[in-house]
Amino acid sequence: MDKKIEKDVRLSVVLDENHVPESIHWSADDAQDESAATKAFMLAVWDEATKSSLRMDLWTKDMLVDEMHRFYHQSFLAMADSFHRATNNENVAQMIRNFSAEFKKELNL
C-alpha cells in the first residue's frame, strides 16, 4: 500500500475598501519561510467536468508596470518549460519561447 502525502499551498489576500488587493502572502508546507509577501500571482486549474481551465490572477496596487512586464515574460518561459515536460513537444515549447523573446524585445526588457 502506498502512503499518500498531502501538502498545502495557501494564498492570503488583503483587500482595500474597493476590493483591490493591498497585499498578498503565500505559504506552502515545504517552503522555508512561514509566509512570503508577493505582489502578484497567477493560478490555473483544470476543470475535468467542463474540460476547461479556470484561472485567477491578482496583483497588488503597488505592482509597477515594469514588474508586470517581467512577471509575464518569466511566466511565458516557465510555461514553455512546463509544457515541454508535460507533453514532450519541443516544437510547440520552442514556439512559446520564441514568442517570449519577441515579447521581451517589444517591451525592451
Legacy VTK file of the C-alpha trace (Angstrom):
# vtk DataFile Version 3.0
C-alpha trace
ASCII
DATASET POLYDATA
POINTS 109 float
0.000 0.000 0.000
1.342 3.457 -0.988
1.487 6.062 1.735
-0.098 9.243 0.441
1.304 12.617 1.411
-0.800 15.749 1.404
0.731 19.206 1.101
-0.956 22.596 1.237
-0.255 25.849 -0.577
-2.020 28.888 0.849
-2.697 32.358 -0.533
-3.838 35.234 1.644
-5.057 38.466 0.078
-5.823 41.701 1.935
-8.257 43.924 0.016
-8.914 47.628 0.415
-12.403 49.100 0.692
-12.750 48.889 -3.115
-11.765 45.199 -3.136
-8.385 45.957 -4.723
-5.539 43.796 -3.382
-3.292 45.700 -0.982
-1.099 42.782 -0.016
-0.671 39.152 -0.946
1.124 36.484 1.049
1.680 32.866 0.146
2.923 29.901 2.082
3.489 26.223 1.439
4.164 23.269 3.666
7.596 22.755 2.099
8.549 26.447 1.914
11.362 27.692 4.109
9.529 30.851 5.178
6.247 30.647 7.049
4.726 33.278 4.784
6.197 35.310 1.955
4.921 38.564 0.535
4.377 38.862 -3.190
2.909 41.464 -5.486
1.198 39.134 -7.960
0.158 35.585 -8.670
-1.479 33.564 -11.412
-3.235 30.306 -10.669
-4.666 27.982 -13.291
-6.502 24.746 -12.606
-8.055 22.171 -14.923
-11.781 21.600 -14.520
-12.359 17.983 -15.536
-16.136 18.397 -15.645
-16.121 21.257 -18.168
-12.821 20.315 -19.860
-11.590 23.865 -19.439
-9.110 25.819 -17.411
-10.129 28.093 -14.591
-7.807 30.836 -13.547
-7.300 33.529 -11.024
-4.757 36.300 -11.334
-4.326 39.085 -8.827
-1.784 41.799 -8.282
-1.385 44.484 -5.668
-1.978 48.111 -6.458
1.701 48.874 -5.862
2.964 46.473 -8.536
4.742 48.520 -11.152
4.045 48.068 -14.873
7.712 47.202 -15.466
7.438 44.492 -12.824
4.327 43.148 -14.542
6.190 43.025 -17.867
8.943 40.939 -16.279
6.434 38.755 -14.430
4.652 37.867 -17.681
7.887 37.330 -19.602
9.204 34.943 -16.962
5.806 33.223 -16.763
5.839 32.585 -20.524
9.295 30.993 -20.228
8.143 28.849 -17.301
5.057 27.787 -19.273
7.258 26.733 -22.201
9.378 24.562 -19.912
6.340 23.115 -18.156
4.587 22.433 -21.480
7.671 20.611 -22.747
7.921 18.474 -19.598
4.192 17.661 -19.710
3.903 16.878 -23.419
7.452 16.292 -24.670
6.501 18.558 -27.601
9.700 20.515 -28.195
8.367 22.294 -31.314
5.467 23.988 -29.542
7.598 24.689 -26.456
10.060 26.466 -28.741
7.200 28.461 -30.290
6.315 29.710 -26.798
9.978 30.580 -26.149
10.147 32.437 -29.476
7.025 34.389 -28.570
8.598 35.172 -25.205
11.705 36.523 -26.929
9.572 38.804 -29.132
7.586 39.900 -26.065
10.853 40.753 -24.284
12.124 42.678 -27.318
8.878 44.623 -27.705
8.993 45.716 -24.070
12.747 46.420 -24.047
13.330 44.075 -21.132
LINES 1 110
109 0 1 2 3 4 5 6 7 8 9 10 11 12 13 14 15 16 17 18 19 20 21 22 23 24 25 26 27 28 29 30 31 32 33 34 35 36 37 38 39 40 41 42 43 44 45 46 47 48 49 50 51 52 53 54 55 56 57 58 59 60 61 62 63 64 65 66 67 68 69 70 71 72 73 74 75 76 77 78 79 80 81 82 83 84 85 86 87 88 89 90 91 92 93 94 95 96 97 98 99 100 101 102 103 104 105 106 107 108
